[in-house]
Amino acid sequence: MFSESRVRIVLASVGCLLFFLSPSPAAGEKPLGRVLYSHATFLRGVPVPGSESIVPGDVLTTSEEGSALIELKSGARVKISENSSVRLLLEGETVRAELLSGAVVSESIGKPTMIVTTPTLQFDAAKETESRYRVELSEGQTILAAAMKGNMIITARDGSGSYVLREGTYASIPSRALENANQSAAPDGQLGGDRSGTITYVVPDGVVKRRGQSAEVALKADDGITWQDVVRTSQNGRLRVALVDGSFLNVGSASTFKILRHDADLQQIQVQLNSGAVRVWTRPSTNFNVQSPTAALRAAGSDFIVEAQVEGTRVYCVQGTVSIQNIEAAVGGQVTLHSGEFTRVDRGLPPSAPAPAPDRLLQSLIDLVAVPPPNTERRMAAEPMPGWHIGSLSEAESAGLLIGAAAGAAAAVAVPLATATPASPSRP
C-alpha cells in the first residue's frame, strides 16, 4: 500500500500536470503560461489566488507595492512592477505583452518568444541568446527602455524604422503617438476640416484622383489626402497613411481606397476599400468603419488586416476586436473577431465562423500590407531617432530612472530563469 506521504507526492505531481491541461477561463483558449508569484495583483478584475493560468487577452494589474512574475510555456518570464497594467496576447508563436501603464521586465534564454509593446513602439531581443530588458511608461508618458542583458531592438510599430539598443544602455523616448507622421492632426487628436490624413511613405509609386478632378496625379511623402480622394497603388506599390485622428493605414500593392467621410462630432472615420489589401491601426476614441465589395467592418482601438476582392473579403484581427457583416445588411450573420482570428465574407453570404489563422495565411496577409515590402531592408538606425536620449544604465540609476535596472538578475526577476520548479510548464 502507498504511504500517506507517497500519496501526497503523487497527488501534488498530478495537480501540477493538470494545471496546464485544465480548461482555460475562456473556452477554446490554451494557456500562455502561469503566474509564478504575485502580490497585490489583479487578474480579470479579481485578486490573483496564487498560481493561476494566463490566456490570451488577460490583463494583469498591480497596485502600489504590488508585483507579479509570469512564466510562459516557452520558458520566458516577465515581471510586472508595482502600479502597472499589462495585457498578454498571442500572435503566431509569439506572446505580446502590451504595456498599458507602469513597467515590465522581460527575460528569456534562446529564441525570443515574447515582445513588449507600447502604442507606438515594439521591444524585443536582438539575438537568440540570454536576454533581459525593461520597458517603462514613466510620468508624462515618456518611454524608458533598458538593455540589461544582451542587445534589444526598438521598432516603430508603423514600420518606419528600428534602432539597436546596446547592452548596458538605456533609451529615453518621448511618447508621441504619431511623431512626425501626424503633424497635420487637429488639436487634441480631434477630427476636423477637409484634410483626412498625410502620406508618410510611398514605394515605388502611388497616385490619387482628387475630389472633383478627372486625372490622377502622383503621390509623394508628406502629401495630404482629403475625404472622397481616390488613392491607388501600382502592382508593386505600397504606401502608408497617417490619418488625422491618429490611426494608420498600411496599403498593399494593386489597392484602391478612399476616405468616404470623417465626422468630428461623432469621431467616426469611414474607409472604402474597393480592391487590394490594407492594415489598419485604429485609435480607441474613433469609431472606424471599413467597407469592401462584400463586407462591412467596425472597430475601435484595434489592429486588423482586410483583403478585398470582387467576390470575397478576408479579415484578420491582429489585436483587439473587429465586428464584420456582409455589405448587404439583409444577409445578416454578424461575427466578432478577436486577436488571432480571421473570417471570410463571400458575396451574398454571411461571414464564416471566426477561426484561428493558420501560420501560412497569417504570414501571407502580413506580407500583403508590409511597408516597406518584404525583403526590403528596413532602416536600422546607427543613431537614435530625433528626440531620443541614449545613456548608460549607471547614468539612469544615478538620475533616479529605471530603479534596479542595472542590478542584475536578482533585481530583474525574483526567481532565477534557469531554476527548475516542479510545476514549470514544458516547452512547446
C-alpha positions in Angstrom: 0.0 0.0 0.0 1.0 3.6 -0.6 2.1 5.5 2.5 0.2 8.8 3.2 3.3 10.8 2.2 3.7 9.0 -1.1 0.0 9.6 -1.9 0.5 13.3 -1.2 3.5 13.4 -3.6 1.6 11.6 -6.3 -1.4 13.9 -5.9 0.8 17.0 -6.0 2.5 15.8 -9.2 -0.8 15.1 -10.8 -2.1 18.6 -9.8 1.0 20.2 -11.4 0.5 18.2 -14.6 -3.2 19.1 -14.8 -2.6 22.8 -14.3 -1.7 23.4 -17.9 -4.1 20.8 -19.2 -7.2 22.2 -17.4 -9.7 24.2 -19.3 -8.8 27.9 -19.6 -11.2 30.6 -18.3 -12.2 31.3 -22.0 -13.5 28.2 -23.8 -11.2 27.0 -26.5 -8.2 29.2 -25.5 -5.0 27.5 -24.5 -2.9 28.9 -21.6 0.0 31.1 -22.5 1.7 30.4 -19.2 1.1 30.9 -15.5 1.6 33.3 -12.6 4.5 32.0 -10.5 4.3 34.8 -7.9 2.0 37.7 -7.2 1.4 40.3 -4.5 -1.4 42.9 -4.7 -2.1 41.8 -8.2 -5.5 41.6 -10.0 -6.4 39.3 -12.9 -9.8 39.5 -14.7 -10.8 42.1 -12.1 -10.2 39.9 -9.0 -7.1 39.3 -6.8 -4.8 36.5 -8.2 -5.3 33.4 -6.0 -1.7 32.2 -6.1 -0.7 30.2 -9.1 -3.1 30.9 -12.0 -3.1 30.2 -15.7 -2.9 33.1 -18.2 -4.8 33.0 -21.5 -4.7 35.4 -24.5 -6.4 38.7 -23.7 -5.8 38.6 -19.9 -4.9 41.8 -18.2 -2.8 41.8 -15.0 -2.8 44.9 -12.9 -0.6 45.5 -9.8 -1.4 48.1 -7.1 1.0 50.1 -5.0 3.8 47.8 -3.7 2.3 45.0 -5.8 4.3 42.8 -8.3 3.8 39.6 -10.3 6.1 37.1 -12.1 4.7 35.2 -15.1 6.3 32.2 -16.7 5.3 31.5 -20.3 5.1 28.0 -21.7 8.2 28.7 -23.8 10.2 29.3 -20.5 10.4 33.1 -20.9 9.5 35.2 -17.9 8.1 38.6 -17.4 8.0 40.6 -14.2 5.3 43.2 -13.7 6.3 46.1 -11.4 4.0 48.0 -9.0 1.3 50.3 -10.3 1.4 48.6 -13.7 -1.1 47.1 -16.1 -0.2 44.6 -18.9 -2.3 42.8 -21.5 -1.0 39.5 -22.8 -1.8 38.5 -26.4 -0.7 35.7 -28.8 0.5 36.5 -32.3 1.5 33.3 -34.1 4.1 31.7 -31.8 5.0 35.0 -30.1 3.4 36.3 -26.9 3.0 40.1 -26.9 3.0 41.9 -23.6 1.1 45.1 -24.3 2.2 47.6 -21.6 -0.8 49.8 -20.7 0.9 51.5 -17.7 3.9 51.1 -15.4 6.8 48.8 -16.2 7.8 45.2 -17.1 11.0 43.2 -17.3 11.3 40.5 -19.9 13.8 37.7 -19.5 14.5 34.7 -21.9 17.1 32.3 -23.0 17.5 31.2 -26.6 15.0 32.1 -29.3 12.9 35.1 -28.3 9.3 34.1 -27.8 7.9 37.4 -26.3 7.8 41.0 -27.3 6.8 44.1 -25.3 4.8 46.9 -27.0 3.5 50.3 -26.3 1.1 52.2 -28.6 4.0 53.4 -30.8 7.0 51.0 -30.3 7.9 47.4 -30.1 10.7 46.0 -28.0 12.4 42.6 -28.4 15.7 40.7 -28.0 18.2 41.2 -30.8 19.6 37.7 -30.8 18.8 34.1 -29.8 20.7 34.3 -26.6 20.2 35.2 -22.9 18.2 38.4 -22.8 16.9 40.7 -20.1 15.3 44.1 -20.7 13.0 46.6 -19.1 10.3 48.8 -20.6 8.6 51.6 -18.6 5.9 54.2 -19.2 7.0 57.0 -16.9 5.1 60.1 -15.8 4.5 62.3 -18.7 4.3 59.2 -20.9 8.0 59.2 -21.7 9.1 55.6 -22.6 12.2 54.3 -20.8 13.9 51.2 -22.2 16.9 49.4 -20.7 19.0 46.6 -22.2 20.3 44.8 -19.1 21.5 41.6 -20.7 22.1 41.4 -24.5 21.1 43.9 -27.1 17.5 44.8 -27.8 15.7 46.1 -30.9 13.3 49.0 -30.6 11.0 49.2 -33.7 8.4 51.8 -34.6 5.1 50.0 -34.9 4.2 51.9 -38.0 7.2 50.2 -39.7 9.2 53.4 -40.2 12.4 52.2 -38.6 14.3 50.3 -35.9 17.2 51.0 -33.5 19.5 48.6 -31.7 19.9 49.5 -28.0 23.2 48.0 -26.8 23.6 46.0 -23.6 24.3 48.3 -20.6 22.5 51.3 -22.0 19.0 52.8 -21.8 16.8 55.0 -24.1 14.5 57.8 -23.0 11.9 58.2 -25.7 9.2 60.9 -25.9 5.9 59.1 -26.3 4.4 60.9 -29.2 1.8 58.7 -30.9 2.5 59.8 -34.4 5.9 61.5 -34.2 6.4 63.5 -37.5 3.7 61.5 -39.3 0.8 63.2 -37.7 1.8 66.9 -37.8 -1.4 67.5 -39.7 -3.6 66.3 -36.8 -6.2 68.6 -35.4 -5.8 69.8 -31.8 -6.2 67.1 -29.2 -6.4 64.5 -32.0 -9.9 65.6 -32.9 -11.2 65.2 -36.4 -11.9 68.3 -38.4 -11.6 70.1 -41.8 -11.3 68.5 -45.2 -7.9 67.0 -44.7 -8.2 63.3 -43.8 -4.5 62.3 -43.5 -1.0 62.5 -44.7 1.1 60.2 -46.9 4.1 59.2 -44.8 5.7 56.5 -47.1 5.4 55.7 -50.8 7.3 52.9 -52.6 7.8 52.9 -55.6 4.7 54.9 -56.6 1.1 55.6 -55.9 -1.5 58.0 -57.4 -4.5 60.0 -56.2 -7.5 61.3 -58.1 -8.6 64.4 -56.2 -12.2 65.1 -55.4 -13.7 66.8 -58.3 -10.8 66.1 -60.6 -10.7 63.7 -63.6 -6.9 63.0 -63.8 -4.7 61.1 -61.4 -1.6 62.7 -60.0 1.5 61.0 -58.4 1.8 60.9 -54.6 4.8 61.6 -52.6 5.6 61.6 -48.9 4.0 64.5 -46.9 1.2 64.9 -49.4 -2.2 65.3 -47.8 -5.4 63.4 -48.8 -8.9 64.6 -48.2 -12.2 62.8 -47.9 -13.5 61.5 -51.3 -10.0 61.4 -52.8 -9.4 58.1 -54.6 -5.9 56.6 -53.8 -4.4 53.8 -55.8 -1.2 51.8 -55.6 0.5 50.1 -58.6 1.2 46.4 -59.0 4.4 46.8 -56.9 3.4 49.9 -54.9 3.0 50.3 -51.2 2.1 53.3 -49.1 1.3 54.4 -45.5 -1.2 57.0 -44.4 -1.4 58.8 -41.1 -5.0 59.8 -40.5 -5.8 63.0 -38.6 -7.3 61.1 -35.6 -4.0 59.2 -35.0 -4.9 56.0 -36.9 -2.6 54.4 -39.5 -3.2 52.6 -42.8 -0.7 50.4 -44.5 -1.8 49.9 -48.1 -0.6 47.0 -50.2 0.0 46.6 -53.9 -2.7 47.0 -56.5 -5.1 48.5 -54.0 -7.7 51.3 -54.4 -9.4 53.1 -51.5 -10.9 56.3 -50.5 -12.0 58.1 -47.2 -15.7 58.2 -47.5 -16.2 60.5 -44.5 -14.7 61.7 -41.3 -17.0 63.2 -38.7 -15.6 65.4 -36.0 -18.8 65.3 -33.8 -19.2 61.5 -34.0 -15.5 60.8 -34.0 -16.0 58.5 -37.0 -13.9 57.5 -40.0 -15.3 55.5 -42.9 -13.0 54.0 -45.5 -14.0 52.2 -48.7 -11.5 49.6 -49.9 -12.5 48.8 -53.5 -9.7 46.3 -54.1 -6.4 45.1 -52.7 -5.3 45.0 -49.0 -4.9 47.3 -46.1 -3.8 47.0 -42.5 -5.5 49.4 -40.1 -4.3 50.6 -36.7 -7.3 52.4 -35.0 -7.5 54.8 -32.1 -9.7 53.8 -29.1 -11.5 57.2 -29.4 -12.5 56.7 -33.1 -15.3 54.6 -34.5 -13.6 53.2 -37.5 -15.6 51.6 -40.4 -14.3 49.8 -43.5 -16.4 48.8 -46.5 -15.3 46.3 -49.2 -17.3 45.0 -52.1 -18.7 42.2 -49.9 -18.1 43.2 -46.2 -18.7 46.0 -43.7 -16.4 46.2 -40.6 -16.5 48.2 -37.4 -13.6 48.6 -34.9 -12.1 50.9 -32.3 -8.7 50.6 -30.7 -7.8 47.6 -32.9 -5.2 46.3 -35.4 -6.6 44.4 -38.3 -6.0 43.4 -42.0 -8.5 43.5 -44.8 -8.0 41.8 -48.2 -10.8 42.8 -50.7 -11.7 41.1 -54.0 -14.9 41.4 -56.1 -16.4 38.1 -54.9 -15.0 37.9 -51.3 -13.2 39.6 -48.4 -10.8 38.2 -45.9 -10.4 39.8 -42.5 -7.7 39.0 -39.9 -7.7 40.6 -36.4 -4.2 41.2 -35.2 -5.2 42.8 -31.9 -8.5 43.9 -30.2 -11.9 43.1 -31.7 -13.5 43.7 -35.1 -17.2 43.3 -36.0 -18.0 42.1 -39.5 -21.1 41.5 -41.5 -22.0 41.3 -45.2 -22.2 44.6 -47.0 -25.8 43.7 -47.7 -27.5 44.1 -44.4 -30.3 41.7 -45.4 -27.8 38.8 -45.5 -27.3 39.0 -41.7 -24.9 36.9 -39.7 -22.6 39.4 -37.9 -19.5 37.9 -36.3 -16.8 39.4 -34.0 -13.2 38.6 -34.4 -10.7 38.6 -31.5 -6.9 38.6 -31.6 -5.5 35.9 -33.9 -8.8 35.1 -35.6 -9.9 35.5 -39.3 -13.1 35.2 -41.3 -14.2 35.3 -45.0 -17.2 37.2 -46.3 -18.3 36.0 -49.8 -20.8 37.8 -51.9 -24.4 37.1 -50.8 -23.2 35.0 -47.8 -22.8 35.8 -44.0 -19.2 35.8 -42.6 -17.7 32.4 -41.9 -17.3 31.4 -38.3 -14.2 33.0 -36.6 -11.3 30.7 -36.7 -7.6 30.8 -35.7 -5.5 31.9 -38.6 -3.0 29.2 -39.9 0.6 30.4 -39.8 0.8 30.4 -43.7 -2.3 32.5 -44.0 -1.2 34.9 -41.3 2.2 35.4 -43.0 0.6 35.9 -46.4 -1.7 38.6 -45.1 1.0 40.4 -43.2 3.2 40.4 -46.3 0.4 41.8 -48.4 0.5 45.0 -46.4 4.0 45.2 -45.1 5.5 48.7 -45.6 8.3 48.6 -46.7 7.6 45.4 -48.7 9.0 42.0 -47.7 12.7 41.6 -48.4 13.2 45.4 -48.4 15.9 46.3 -45.9 14.4 48.5 -43.1 16.3 51.4 -41.7 18.3 50.1 -38.8 19.5 53.4 -37.3 23.1 53.8 -36.3 22.0 56.9 -34.4 18.9 57.2 -32.3 15.8 58.9 -33.8 15.2 62.6 -33.2 14.3 63.4 -29.6 15.7 60.2 -28.1 18.3 60.2 -25.3 20.7 57.3 -25.0 22.8 56.8 -21.9 24.4 54.2 -19.6 22.4 52.3 -17.0 24.6 53.7 -14.3 23.6 57.2 -15.5 20.0 56.2 -15.4 20.2 54.9 -11.8 22.1 58.0 -10.7 19.3 60.1 -12.2 16.6 58.1 -10.4 15.4 56.4 -13.6 14.8 52.7 -14.1 15.5 51.9 -10.4 17.2 48.5 -10.1 17.7 48.1 -13.9 21.5 47.6 -13.6 21.4 45.4 -10.5 21.3 42.2 -12.4 19.1 39.1 -12.4 18.0 39.3 -8.8 16.5 42.8 -9.2 15.0 42.0 -12.6 13.3 38.7 -11.9 12.7 37.3 -8.4 13.1 33.7 -9.5 16.2 32.8 -11.5 15.3 31.9 -15.0 17.3 28.7 -15.1 15.8 27.4 -11.8 13.5 24.5 -12.5 10.3 24.2 -10.4 8.1 21.1 -10.2 5.2 22.9 -11.8 7.1 24.7 -14.5 5.5 24.4 -18.0 7.1 22.3 -20.6 8.5 23.9 -23.8 6.2 23.6 -26.9 
